[in-house]
Amino acid sequence: MSKLSLIVKTRTKPGKRDEVRQLYEQMLVPRALANPAQELVVMNNDAQDPNVFYLFEVYTSQEAFQSSSQAPWFWEYMGAVGPLLEGQPEVVMAAPVWGKGIVV
């Protein structure tokens, strides 16, 4: 069973990136901290565009990701942030093959 990494690019409506981050910290960070199958989560603000951020996540497996992404609390978060977003996030799924600070 191989690990799964996600790279998610999200564009918010103008001036809403910090509000989305606050909702993320309130609604998803506690879940990530309590989930051993979500091994790594990094939220990155785009250095050039104040309305874009990136998430980088590593899960122990595709099944672990699916379990989180289908949970009711995830959809509650999406409902809360949806009005603050400019379109759908772009999601790239990949298989990690090397990493510093994490066993792949």
N, C-alpha and C positions, 0 to 999 in steps of 0.2 A: 504494500500500500504506500503510494508516494504522497508526499506533501503537496499542498496547493498554495500558491501565492496569488494575491490579487493586487492589482494596481488600479485604483479608481480615481479618475479625474472628475471633479465636480465644479461646475460653474454656478455661482449664486447670482441672484439679482443684485444690482449695484448696491454696495454698502451692507450687504447681509451676511458676509462671510463670518464675522465674529458671532453673530446671532446663531448661525448654523453650528459653529464650533461649540458654543455654550450648550446647545441642545444635545450635541454629540457627547460632550463631557457629562451631562446630566443623565442622559438616557442609555448610552451605549458603553461608556468607559467602565461603569461598575460591572457590566456583563462581561466585557473583555477581561477585566482583572480576575473575575471568578471562573473563567473558562480556560482550563489547561489545554484544550484542543486548539485554542487560538494563541499560538506561540509568540507572535510578534504583531504589534500594531504601531504604526507610525503615522501621525497626521502631519502633513507638510503644507505650509502656505506657499503659494507660488510667489517667487521673488519679484516678478515683473507685473503680474496682474492681480490687483487687490480683490478680485471677485472669484478667484480660482484657488482650490486646494486639492491635494492629493492624499489618498490613503494608501498605505502599503501594509498588507496583512499576510501572515503565513499561518496556515491551518495544518493540522496533522494529517488531514485527508480531505478528499472531496466531500465525503459524507459529513465530516465535522462542519465544513462550510455550509452545506445544505441544511443541516440542523439549525444553525444560527440564522441563516437567511430566510428560513420559513417560519421562524418563531413569531408568535403574536407581538412580542415586544419590539421586534425589528420593524414590523409594519406600523406599529404605533409611532415609532421614530420617523419613518418615511412619511406618514401622514402629517406629522408636526413640521417637518422641514420642507415638504413638497412645495408649499406656497412661496418658500424663500429661494427656490432653485430656478435657474434659467435652463430648462430642459432636463433631459435624463442624464445621469452620470454616465461617463464612459468607463466600462469595466474591461480589464484585460486579465485573463486567467493564465497562469503559467506554472510550470513545474520547476521549483528551485533546484539548482545543481551544485551550488557552492555559496557559502556565506560566512562572514566573520561575525562571531558572537551568537551564532545559532547553528545547531546541527541540522544539516539538510540530508 
